[in-house]
Amino acid sequence: MTRLGTGPAVVVVGRPNVGKSTLFNRITGTRRSIVAPIAGTTRDALEAPANWRRRDFRLIDTGGLFGSTTDPLHDLVVKHGLKAILDADVVIFVVDGREGLVPGDETIAKHVHALGVPVVVAVNKTDDKRARSRALEFHQLGLEPVIEIAAEHGDGVADLLDEVVARLPAGPESARTDAEVEAEKKAEEEDPEIAVAIVGRPNVGKSSLVNRLLREERVLVSEMPGTTRDSIDVLLQWHKKRFRIVDTAGMRKPGRVGHGDQGPVEQVSVVLARRAMERADVVVLVVDAIEGAGDREAAIAGEDEEAGCGIVIAVNKWDLVRGQGQEFVETFDDKLRFQMKFVEYEPLIHLSALTGVHTPRLLETVDRVAQARRKRVPTSELNRFIEEATEANSPVSKSRRDVRILYAAQTGT
């Protein structure tokens, strides 16, 4: 399995709540990164493709570093953020113009100084007059250039990107002709990537499973439910097949979502998870082998089926129940399929994200389901089938009159 990426890496860093996610969404033209006035909202390193002046690059949003936050996972967030910086080709260092230069900014500056990679300082929130007067303070960091921006409104972002692109390393993608770009797009259309959403209740091991598939600690893993907030996606190649793996936030019962200080963030997380399900070719519904499935899993599977996704049921933590005999396995599977009887035809895999048992089989099954979902039946074959079916069981209308089907064609997948 190989993780794929497009172009050099541009990493956005800064203290909590300085506007990194707003800038990330502005540059990528998406709403992929959750924006909230709560320090520590972003935890995982969120990646998306970006392009400016015909240069492709990967834009990576990181969690806030070395700043004031009440997030209990802040130390883990910092560890992942510093790891992302190590792979950077260019760093966008976002600071808050309203607050001016603070010790947290100086600590981050020392880290990026030590890397020896190009750095562009983005003084955010300069649409406020107070911020403009304090922008000069950031020249003390010894990092150049310093660009004044307002990420929320887009002011100065074009100038910022000009400076970033000018510092990107030369690569083959910068010299591609229009014909080469068109040929690459055509190849992708003929063999499109498979979009896979990893979904389930909180704390069933979704992020651990994604890390196992990628063979790296790409997303944060913690025993604390609700660790994942943004929908994190990454491109993976396996046996010449390309998978877009999306790790989503845990989905609790609707009545429990949105309570407490983190309520608004959780609500947005669930919306992003549902959007990932709608875009997916295949949804991997992760179930805890110890707790089994319940109404929440059945509801999620129902949403997946309604969205037209293929579904694979992955029973995680199987290493904790192995050795209990074939009778236990059959009873567990029968109960699980009964609870989700409207999708009982979907494949079911027992695996362990911790040990890696049967995880390669998961991608093989996802590929098979995706290909079946995209299958097109020849019109002649379809009409032969319809003819045989109607001869065996003649259809009738509500008025009990015989109905004759003249022709059938597949118009979609």
Backbone hydrogen bonds in HBPLUS format (Angstrom, degrees):
<---DONOR---> <-ACCEPTOR-->    atom                        ^
c    i                          cat <-CA-CA->   ^        H-A-AA   ^      H-
h    n   atom  resd res      DA  || num        DHA   H-A  angle D-A-AA Bond
n    s   type  num  typ     dist DA aas  dist angle  dist       angle   num
A0002-THR N   A0237-GLN O   2.76 MM 235  4.93 165.0  1.79 148.9 154.3     1
A0237-GLN N   A0002-THR O   2.53 MM 235  4.93 168.8  1.54 157.4 161.8     2
A0004-LEU N   A0235-LEU O   2.78 MM 231  5.22 165.8  1.80 135.0 139.9     3
A0058-ARG N   A0008-PRO O   2.76 MM  50  5.99 172.3  1.76 164.6 167.1     4
A0089-ASP N   A0009-ALA O   2.82 MM  80  5.28 167.7  1.84 146.7 150.0     5
A0090-VAL N   A0009-ALA O   3.26 MM  81  6.70 148.9  2.36 154.0 157.6     6
A0010-VAL N   A0058-ARG O   2.75 MM  48  5.92 172.6  1.75 172.4 170.4     7
A0060-ILE N   A0010-VAL O   2.89 MM  50  6.16 157.4  1.95 159.3 160.7     8
A0011-VAL N   A0090-VAL O   2.99 MM  79  6.49 152.1  2.07 161.6 163.7     9
A0092-ILE N   A0011-VAL O   2.84 MM  81  6.06 166.0  1.86 148.8 153.3    10
A0012-VAL N   A0060-ILE O   2.79 MM  48  5.99 174.6  1.79 172.8 171.4    11
A0013-VAL N   A0092-ILE O   2.91 MM  79  6.24 164.4  1.93 159.0 163.0    12
A0094-VAL N   A0013-VAL O   2.84 MM  81  6.09 165.6  1.86 168.3 164.0    13
A0065-LEU N   A0014-GLY O   2.93 MM  51  5.90 162.5  1.96 134.9 140.6    14
A0023-LEU N   A0019-GLY O   3.07 MM   4  6.24 157.8  2.12 147.3 152.8    15
A0024-PHE N   A0020-LYS O   2.85 MM   4  6.12 156.6  1.91 149.0 156.4    16
A0025-ASN N   A0021-SER O   2.94 MM   4  6.15 165.2  1.96 150.4 153.1    17
A0026-ARG N   A0022-THR O   2.99 MM   4  6.16 150.4  2.08 141.1 149.9    18
A0027-ILE N   A0023-LEU O   2.95 MM   4  6.18 163.4  1.98 157.8 160.1    19
A0028-THR N   A0024-PHE O   3.04 MM   4  6.17 165.9  2.06 153.4 157.6    20
A0029-GLY N   A0025-ASN O   2.90 MM   4  5.62 123.4  2.23 134.6 146.7    21
A0030-THR N   A0025-ASN O   3.18 MM   5  5.02 137.9  2.36 133.0 141.4    22
A0046-LEU N   A0061-ASP O   2.77 MM  15  4.97 145.2  1.89 147.3 152.2    23
A0061-ASP N   A0046-LEU O   2.70 MM  15  4.97 161.0  1.73 152.8 155.4    24
A0048-ALA N   A0059-LEU O   2.99 MM  11  5.47 148.2  2.10 149.3 159.4    25
A0059-LEU N   A0048-ALA O   2.90 MM  11  5.47 166.0  1.92 168.9 165.0    26
A0050-ALA N   A0057-PHE O   2.85 MM   7  5.43 151.6  1.93 170.6 171.0    27
A0057-PHE N   A0050-ALA O   2.96 MM   7  5.43 153.9  2.03 150.4 150.0    28
A0052-TRP N   A0055-ARG O   3.04 MM   3  5.32 152.2  2.12 138.3 144.8    29
A0055-ARG N   A0052-TRP O   3.04 MM   3  5.32 149.9  2.13 108.2 117.5    30
A0074-HIS N   A0071-ASP O   3.13 MM   3  5.34 154.0  2.20 120.0 118.5    31
A0076-LEU N   A0073-LEU O   3.05 MM   3  5.38 119.5  2.43 106.8 121.2    32
A0077-VAL N   A0073-LEU O   2.95 MM   4  6.24 153.3  2.03 153.6 162.4    33
A0078-VAL N   A0074-HIS O   2.87 MM   4  6.15 159.8  1.91 156.6 160.7    34
A0079-LYS N   A0075-ASP O   3.08 MM   4  6.30 157.2  2.14 142.4 148.4    35
A0080-HIS N   A0076-LEU O   3.09 MM   4  6.36 160.0  2.13 148.7 152.8    36
A0081-GLY N   A0077-VAL O   2.86 MM   4  6.07 153.6  1.93 148.9 157.4    37
A0082-LEU N   A0078-VAL O   2.89 MM   4  6.09 164.0  1.91 157.7 160.1    38
A0083-LYS N   A0079-LYS O   3.14 MM   4  6.29 147.1  2.25 138.2 147.4    39
A0084-ALA N   A0080-HIS O   3.02 MM   4  6.29 150.2  2.11 145.1 152.3    40
A0085-ILE N   A0081-GLY O   3.12 MM   4  6.44 148.9  2.22 144.9 153.1    41
A0086-LEU N   A0082-LEU O   3.31 MM   4  6.59 142.6  2.46 140.0 148.1    42
A0087-ASP N   A0084-ALA O   3.21 MM   3  5.67 146.2  2.33 108.8 117.0    43
A0088-ALA N   A0085-ILE O   2.99 MM   3  5.10 165.2  2.01 113.4 116.6    44
A0091-VAL N   A0118-PRO O   2.97 MM  27  6.37 161.0  2.01 153.2 159.4    45
A0120-VAL N   A0091-VAL O   2.86 MM  29  6.29 161.1  1.90 166.7 173.2    46
A0093-PHE N   A0120-VAL O   2.90 MM  27  6.08 155.9  1.96 146.0 153.9    47
A0122-ALA N   A0093-PHE O   2.82 MM  29  5.90 163.5  1.85 139.1 144.4    48
A0095-VAL N   A0122-ALA O   2.98 MM  27  6.24 163.3  2.01 154.3 155.0    49
A0124-ASN N   A0095-VAL O   2.86 MM  29  5.95 160.6  1.90 161.3 161.5    50
A0100-GLY N   A0096-ASP O   3.07 MM   4  6.20 140.2  2.24 145.7 157.4    51
A0097-GLY N   A0124-ASN O   2.96 MM  27  5.56 156.6  2.01 145.1 152.6    52
A0105-ASP N   A0102-VAL O   2.99 MM   3  5.55 131.2  2.24 115.8 127.3    53
A0106-GLU N   A0102-VAL O   3.41 MM   4  6.84 152.7  2.49 147.2 154.8    54
A0107-THR N   A0103-PRO O   3.03 MM   4  6.36 150.1  2.12 152.6 160.7    55
A0108-ILE N   A0104-GLY O   3.15 MM   4  6.42 160.6  2.19 146.8 151.1    56
A0109-ALA N   A0105-ASP O   2.91 MM   4  6.11 158.1  1.95 148.6 155.4    57
A0110-LYS N   A0106-GLU O   3.11 MM   4  6.36 147.9  2.22 141.9 148.7    58
A0111-HIS N   A0107-THR O   3.34 MM   4  6.69 151.3  2.42 142.6 149.4    59
A0111-HIS N   A0108-ILE O   3.02 MM   3  5.17 117.5  2.43  99.0 114.3    60
A0112-VAL N   A0108-ILE O   3.03 MM   4  6.40 163.0  2.05 160.6 164.4    61
A0113-HIS N   A0109-ALA O   2.85 MM   4  5.90 149.7  1.95 145.5 154.8    62
A0114-ALA N   A0110-LYS O   3.15 MM   4  6.27 152.9  2.23 139.9 145.8    63
A0115-LEU N   A0112-VAL O   3.22 MM   3  5.18 138.3  2.40  95.0 106.3    64
A0121-VAL N   A0145-PRO O   2.99 MM  24  6.22 162.2  2.02 172.5 168.0    65
A0147-ILE N   A0121-VAL O   2.79 MM  26  6.10 172.3  1.79 170.6 168.8    66
A0123-VAL N   A0147-ILE O   2.80 MM  24  6.03 157.2  1.86 152.8 160.0    67
A0149-ILE N   A0123-VAL O   2.89 MM  26  5.89 174.6  1.90 147.3 147.6    68
A0128-ASP N   A0125-LYS O   3.28 MM   3  6.11 165.5  2.30 116.8 120.2    69
A0126-THR N   A0149-ILE O   3.12 MM  23  5.85 173.8  2.12 149.4 147.9    70
A0131-ALA N   A0128-ASP O   2.96 MM   3  5.39 128.9  2.23 108.2 121.1    71
A0132-ARG N   A0128-ASP O   3.36 MM   4  6.83 149.9  2.46 149.6 157.7    72
A0133-SER N   A0129-LYS O   3.42 MM   4  6.73 156.0  2.48 149.4 153.8    73
A0134-ARG N   A0131-ALA O   3.04 MM   3  5.20 140.8  2.20 100.9 112.5    74
A0135-ALA N   A0132-ARG O   3.40 MM   3  5.28 157.5  2.46  98.1 104.4    75
A0137-GLU N   A0134-ARG O   3.08 MM   3  5.65 150.7  2.16 114.4 122.4    76
A0138-PHE N   A0135-ALA O   3.24 MM   3  6.00 152.0  2.32 118.9 123.8    77
A0139-HIS N   A0136-LEU O   3.20 MM   3  5.79 165.6  2.22 116.9 121.3    78
A0140-GLN N   A0137-GLU O   3.13 MM   3  5.95 164.1  2.16 119.0 123.9    79
A0141-LEU N   A0138-PHE O   3.22 MM   3  5.66 162.5  2.26 108.3 113.4    80
A0142-GLY N   A0139-HIS O   3.19 MM   3  5.79 164.5  2.21 114.9 119.5    81
A0150-ALA N   A0155-ASP O   2.85 MM   5  4.95 148.6  1.95 142.3 141.6    82
A0153-HIS N   A0150-ALA O   3.09 MM   3  5.67 132.8  2.32 114.3 125.0    83
A0154-GLY N   A0150-ALA O   2.78 MM   4  5.74 131.1  2.02 151.4 165.9    84
A0157-VAL N   A0154-GLY O   3.34 MM   3  5.54 166.2  2.36 120.0 123.0    85
A0160-LEU N   A0156-GLY O   3.03 MM   4  6.29 153.5  2.10 146.0 153.9    86
A0161-LEU N   A0157-VAL O   2.90 MM   4  6.17 160.5  1.94 152.4 156.4    87
A0162-ASP N   A0158-ALA O   2.97 MM   4  6.23 150.2  2.06 146.5 154.8    88
A0163-GLU N   A0159-ASP O   3.21 MM   4  6.50 155.6  2.27 145.8 150.8    89
A0164-VAL N   A0160-LEU O   3.00 MM   4  6.34 150.9  2.09 145.8 154.9    90
A0165-VAL N   A0161-LEU O   2.85 MM   4  5.99 177.2  1.85 158.4 158.3    91
A0166-ALA N   A0162-ASP O   3.09 MM   4  6.15 153.3  2.16 141.0 148.5    92
A0167-ARG N   A0164-VAL O   2.99 MM   3  5.35 146.7  2.10 107.5 117.7    93
A0168-LEU N   A0165-VAL O   3.17 MM   3  5.17 161.7  2.21 104.2 109.9    94
A0174-SER N   A0171-GLY O   3.05 MM   3  5.59 146.5  2.17 112.8 121.7    95
A0175-ALA N   A0172-PRO O   3.18 MM   3  5.47 149.1  2.28 105.0 113.7    96
A0181-VAL N   A0177-THR O   3.04 MM   4  6.34 159.0  2.09 151.4 157.1    97
A0182-GLU N   A0178-ASP O   2.90 MM   4  6.09 155.9  1.95 146.9 153.7    98
A0183-ALA N   A0179-ALA O   2.90 MM   4  6.10 153.1  1.97 143.8 151.2    99
A0184-GLU N   A0180-GLU O   2.99 MM   4  6.20 151.8  2.07 144.3 151.5   100
A0185-LYS N   A0181-VAL O   3.02 MM   4  6.32 154.2  2.09 145.8 152.6   101
A0186-LYS N   A0182-GLU O   2.96 MM   4  6.21 153.7  2.03 146.8 154.0   102
A0187-ALA N   A0183-ALA O   3.01 MM   4  6.25 154.9  2.08 145.1 151.3   103
A0188-GLU N   A0184-GLU O   3.07 MM   4  6.30 152.3  2.15 144.7 152.0   104
A0189-GLU N   A0185-LYS O   2.97 MM   4  6.25 143.4  2.11 142.8 152.9   105
A0190-GLU N   A0186-LYS O   3.02 MM   4  6.30 150.9  2.11 147.0 154.3   106
A0191-ASP N   A0187-ALA O   3.05 MM   4  6.23 148.6  2.15 143.4 151.6   107
A0194-ILE N   A0242-ARG O   2.77 MM  48  6.22 162.9  1.80 155.0 157.6   108
A0244-ARG N   A0194-ILE O   2.76 MM  50  5.87 165.1  1.78 140.7 145.3   109
A0281-ASP N   A0195-ALA O   2.84 MM  86  5.14 149.6  1.93 126.5 135.9   110
A0282-VAL N   A0195-ALA O   3.12 MM  87  6.49 165.2  2.14 165.3 169.3   111
A0196-VAL N   A0244-ARG O   2.81 MM  48  5.82 179.2  1.81 150.8 151.1   112
A0246-VAL N   A0196-VAL O   2.79 MM  50  6.03 151.7  1.87 167.0 174.1   113
A0197-ALA N   A0282-VAL O   3.12 MM  85  6.63 152.5  2.20 150.2 158.0   114
A0284-VAL N   A0197-ALA O   2.83 MM  87  6.10 163.6  1.86 156.2 161.9   115
A0198-ILE N   A0246-VAL O   2.80 MM  48  5.96 173.2  1.80 171.4 169.0   116
A0248-THR N   A0198-ILE O   3.38 MM  50  6.11 153.4  2.46 157.3 159.1   117
A0199-VAL N   A0284-VAL O   2.96 MM  85  6.14 165.0  1.98 152.3 157.2   118
A0286-VAL N   A0199-VAL O   2.89 MM  87  6.14 174.2  1.89 166.8 164.8   119
A0251-MET N   A0200-GLY O   3.01 MM  51  6.10 161.6  2.04 137.9 143.6   120
A0209-LEU N   A0205-GLY O   3.01 MM   4  6.11 149.4  2.10 141.8 149.7   121
A0210-VAL N   A0206-LYS O   3.01 MM   4  6.38 154.9  2.07 148.9 155.5   122
A0211-ASN N   A0207-SER O   2.97 MM   4  6.22 165.7  1.99 151.9 155.3   123
A0212-ARG N   A0208-SER O   2.96 MM   4  6.15 150.1  2.05 142.1 150.5   124
A0213-LEU N   A0209-LEU O   2.98 MM   4  6.26 156.8  2.03 150.2 155.8   125
A0214-LEU N   A0210-VAL O   2.98 MM   4  6.23 152.9  2.06 150.3 158.1   126
A0215-ARG N   A0211-ASN O   2.76 MM   4  5.70 122.0  2.10 137.0 152.4   127
A0216-GLU N   A0211-ASN O   3.22 MM   5  5.38 148.6  2.32 142.9 149.1   128
A0218-ARG N   A0216-GLU O   2.90 MM   2  5.53 132.1  2.13 106.3  91.6   129
A0232-ILE N   A0247-ASP O   2.86 MM  15  5.04 140.0  2.02 152.8 152.3   130
A0247-ASP N   A0232-ILE O   2.66 MM  15  5.04 160.3  1.70 156.5 154.7   131
A0234-VAL N   A0245-ILE O   2.89 MM  11  5.40 145.4  2.01 144.0 155.0   132
A0245-ILE N   A0234-VAL O   2.89 MM  11  5.40 146.8  2.00 171.0 160.3   133
A0236-LEU N   A0243-PHE O   2.75 MM   7  5.06 162.2  1.79 153.7 159.9   134
A0243-PHE N   A0236-LEU O   2.67 MM   7  5.06 171.3  1.68 160.5 163.6   135
A0238-TRP N   A0241-LYS O   2.81 MM   3  5.18 158.7  1.85 150.7 157.7   136
A0241-LYS N   A0238-TRP O   2.94 MM   3  5.18 156.7  1.99 111.7 119.1   137
A0256-ARG N   A0253-LYS O   2.85 MM   3  5.53 156.0  1.90 125.8 133.3   138
A0257-VAL N   A0254-PRO O   3.27 MM   3  5.34 154.8  2.33 103.7 111.0   139
A0263-GLY N   A0260-GLY O   3.10 MM   3  5.17 161.6  2.13 108.6 112.2   140
A0266-GLU N   A0262-GLN O   2.97 MM   4  6.25 159.5  2.01 158.8 165.4   141
A0267-GLN N   A0263-GLY O   2.96 MM   4  6.22 156.0  2.02 155.8 162.6   142
A0268-VAL N   A0264-PRO O   3.16 MM   4  6.43 159.8  2.20 146.5 150.6   143
A0269-SER N   A0265-VAL O   2.92 MM   4  6.16 153.9  1.99 147.0 155.3   144
A0270-VAL N   A0266-GLU O   2.98 MM   4  6.23 156.7  2.04 152.7 156.8   145
A0271-VAL N   A0267-GLN O   3.12 MM   4  6.41 153.8  2.19 143.4 150.6   146
A0272-LEU N   A0268-VAL O   2.94 MM   4  6.23 161.2  1.97 154.6 158.9   147
A0273-ALA N   A0269-SER O   2.94 MM   4  6.20 148.3  2.05 143.1 152.5   148
A0274-ARG N   A0270-VAL O   2.95 MM   4  6.21 156.4  2.00 148.5 154.0   149
A0275-ARG N   A0271-VAL O   2.98 MM   4  6.28 152.0  2.06 147.3 155.4   150
A0276-ALA N   A0272-LEU O   2.98 MM   4  6.21 152.1  2.06 143.8 151.1   151
A0277-MET N   A0273-ALA O   3.05 MM   4  6.38 148.2  2.16 143.7 152.2   152
A0278-GLU N   A0274-ARG O   3.00 MM   4  6.30 153.0  2.07 146.4 153.4   153
A0279-ARG N   A0275-ARG O   3.05 MM   4  6.33 144.8  2.17 146.0 154.9   154
A0280-ALA N   A0276-ALA O   3.11 MM   4  6.08 122.4  2.46 136.3 150.2   155
A0280-ALA N   A0277-MET O   3.24 MM   3  5.13 143.0  2.39  95.3 105.8   156
A0310-GLY N   A0281-ASP O   2.91 MM  29  6.10 172.4  1.92 145.3 147.5   157
A0283-VAL N   A0310-GLY O   2.74 MM  27  6.11 160.7  1.77 155.2 157.5   158
A0312-VAL N   A0283-VAL O   2.91 MM  29  6.28 157.7  1.96 160.2 161.9   159
A0285-LEU N   A0312-VAL O   2.89 MM  27  6.21 147.6  1.99 153.5 163.5   160
A0314-ALA N   A0285-LEU O   2.91 MM  29  5.92 162.0  1.94 140.1 146.2   161
A0287-VAL N   A0314-ALA O   2.86 MM  27  6.10 161.0  1.89 150.5 153.7   162
A0316-ASN N   A0287-VAL O   2.78 MM  29  5.93 143.8  1.91 160.4 172.2   163
A0292-GLY N   A0288-ASP O   2.68 MM   4  5.39 147.2  1.78 151.4 160.2   164
A0289-ALA N   A0316-ASN O   2.93 MM  27  5.69 146.5  2.04 153.5 160.8   165
A0298-ALA N   A0294-GLY O   3.18 MM   4  6.46 162.5  2.21 150.9 156.1   166
A0299-ALA N   A0295-ASP O   2.87 MM   4  6.08 151.8  1.95 146.6 154.3   167
A0300-ILE N   A0296-ARG O   2.92 MM   4  6.20 159.7  1.97 151.9 157.1   168
A0301-ALA N   A0297-GLU O   2.88 MM   4  6.10 164.8  1.90 152.8 157.0   169
A0302-GLY N   A0298-ALA O   2.94 MM   4  6.13 147.5  2.05 139.9 149.0   170
A0303-GLU N   A0299-ALA O   2.99 MM   4  6.32 151.0  2.08 147.0 154.2   171
A0304-ASP N   A0300-ILE O   2.95 MM   4  6.26 155.1  2.01 150.4 157.5   172
A0305-GLU N   A0301-ALA O   2.96 MM   4  6.20 161.1  2.00 149.8 154.1   173
A0306-GLU N   A0302-GLY O   2.99 MM   4  6.15 157.6  2.04 144.9 151.4   174
A0307-ALA N   A0303-GLU O   2.96 MM   4  6.16 141.3  2.12 141.6 151.9   175
A0307-ALA N   A0304-ASP O   3.15 MM   3  5.10 123.2  2.48  92.2 106.6   176
A0309-CYS N   A0304-ASP O   3.12 MM   5  5.52 165.8  2.14 157.2 153.0   177
A0308-GLY N   A0305-GLU O   3.02 MM   3  5.10 152.0  2.10 100.8 109.6   178
A0313-ILE N   A0347-PRO O   3.01 MM  34  6.29 170.5  2.02 166.5 163.7   179
A0349-ILE N   A0313-ILE O   2.88 MM  36  6.31 161.3  1.91 165.9 172.3   180
A0315-VAL N   A0349-ILE O   2.79 MM  34  6.06 164.3  1.82 166.7 171.4   181
A0351-LEU N   A0315-VAL O   2.95 MM  36  6.03 174.9  1.95 155.1 154.2   182
A0320-LEU N   A0317-LYS O   3.02 MM   3  5.74 160.9  2.06 117.2 122.9   183
A0318-TRP N   A0351-LEU O   3.06 MM  33  5.43 167.2  2.08 144.9 142.5   184
A0321-VAL N   A0318-TRP O   3.11 MM   3  5.44 157.2  2.16 109.3 116.1   185
A0322-ARG N   A0318-TRP O   3.05 MM   4  6.09 118.9  2.44 149.1 165.0   186
A0329-VAL N   A0325-GLY O   3.36 MM   4  6.74 158.5  2.41 144.8 150.3   187
A0330-GLU N   A0326-GLN O   2.96 MM   4  6.23 167.3  1.98 157.6 159.7   188
A0331-THR N   A0327-GLU O   2.96 MM   4  6.09 160.2  2.00 146.7 152.6   189
A0332-PHE N   A0328-PHE O   2.84 MM   4  5.97 163.1  1.87 152.7 157.7   190
A0333-ASP N   A0329-VAL O   2.95 MM   4  6.14 170.2  1.96 155.0 157.4   191
A0334-ASP N   A0330-GLU O   2.93 MM   4  6.01 161.9  1.96 146.9 152.5   192
A0335-LYS N   A0331-THR O   3.01 MM   4  6.13 161.3  2.04 148.1 153.0   193
A0336-LEU N   A0332-PHE O   2.94 MM   4  6.14 158.1  1.99 149.4 156.0   194
A0337-ARG N   A0333-ASP O   2.91 MM   4  6.09 165.1  1.93 153.9 157.2   195
A0338-PHE N   A0334-ASP O   2.96 MM   4  6.09 145.5  2.09 140.5 150.4   196
A0339-GLN N   A0335-LYS O   3.00 MM   4  6.22 154.6  2.06 147.3 153.4   197
A0340-MET N   A0336-LEU O   3.16 MM   4  6.44 138.8  2.34 140.2 151.0   198
A0343-VAL N   A0340-MET O   2.99 MM   3  5.77 165.1  2.01 123.5 128.4   199
A0344-GLU N   A0341-LYS O   3.36 MM   3  4.74 159.6  2.40 102.6  99.2   200
A0346-GLU N   A0343-VAL O   3.06 MM   3  5.74 168.1  2.08 120.8 124.7   201
A0352-SER N   A0357-VAL O   3.11 MM   5  5.21 149.7  2.21 141.9 144.2   202
A0356-GLY N   A0352-SER O   2.73 MM   4  5.42 141.5  1.87 143.0 154.5   203
A0359-THR N   A0356-GLY O   3.30 MM   3  5.48 170.3  2.31 117.9 120.2   204
A0362-LEU N   A0359-THR O   3.03 MM   3  5.13 136.5  2.23  98.9 111.2   205
A0364-GLU N   A0360-PRO O   3.39 MM   4  6.71 161.1  2.42 147.2 152.5   206
A0365-THR N   A0361-ARG O   2.95 MM   4  6.16 154.9  2.01 147.3 153.6   207
A0366-VAL N   A0362-LEU O   2.85 MM   4  6.12 160.1  1.89 153.2 159.3   208
A0367-ASP N   A0363-LEU O   2.93 MM   4  6.07 160.6  1.97 148.6 153.2   209
A0368-ARG N   A0364-GLU O   3.11 MM   4  6.36 156.0  2.17 141.6 147.9   210
A0369-VAL N   A0365-THR O   2.95 MM   4  6.21 161.0  1.99 154.8 159.4   211
A0370-ALA N   A0366-VAL O   2.89 MM   4  6.07 158.7  1.93 150.4 156.7   212
A0371-GLN N   A0367-ASP O   2.96 MM   4  6.16 160.6  2.00 151.7 156.2   213
A0372-ALA N   A0368-ARG O   3.06 MM   4  6.26 155.6  2.12 143.5 150.2   214
A0373-ARG N   A0369-VAL O   2.91 MM   4  6.13 148.4  2.02 144.4 153.4   215
A0374-ARG N   A0370-ALA O   3.10 MM   4  6.35 138.7  2.27 141.6 151.9   216
A0375-LYS N   A0372-ALA O   3.28 MM   3  5.10 156.6  2.34  97.5 104.4   217
A0382-LEU N   A0378-PRO O   2.93 MM   4  6.19 157.6  1.98 156.3 163.5   218
A0383-ASN N   A0379-THR O   2.93 MM   4  6.13 160.0  1.97 151.1 155.7   219
A0384-ARG N   A0380-SER O   3.03 MM   4  6.25 149.0  2.13 144.3 152.5   220
A0385-PHE N   A0381-GLU O   3.11 MM   4  6.34 155.3  2.17 143.6 149.9   221
A0386-ILE N   A0382-LEU O   2.95 MM   4  6.27 160.2  1.99 150.6 155.8   222
A0387-GLU N   A0383-ASN O   2.93 MM   4  6.04 155.9  1.99 142.2 148.7   223
A0388-GLU N   A0384-ARG O   3.01 MM   4  6.26 159.8  2.05 148.0 152.8   224
A0389-ALA N   A0385-PHE O   2.93 MM   4  6.15 157.6  1.98 151.2 157.9   225
A0390-THR N   A0386-ILE O   2.93 MM   4  6.10 161.2  1.97 151.3 155.6   226
A0391-GLU N   A0387-GLU O   3.01 MM   4  6.14 144.4  2.14 142.8 152.3   227
A0392-ALA N   A0388-GLU O   3.14 MM   4  6.32 149.6  2.24 140.7 148.1   228
A0393-ASN N   A0389-ALA O   2.93 MM   4  6.11 151.7  2.01 145.4 153.9   229
A0403-VAL N   A0395-PRO O   2.94 MM   8  5.48 159.2  1.98 148.6 142.3   230
A0397-SER N   A0401-ARG O   2.84 MM   4  5.37 154.8  1.90 149.5 157.4   231
A0400-ARG N   A0397-SER O   2.86 MM   3  5.07 153.2  1.93 114.9 117.7   232
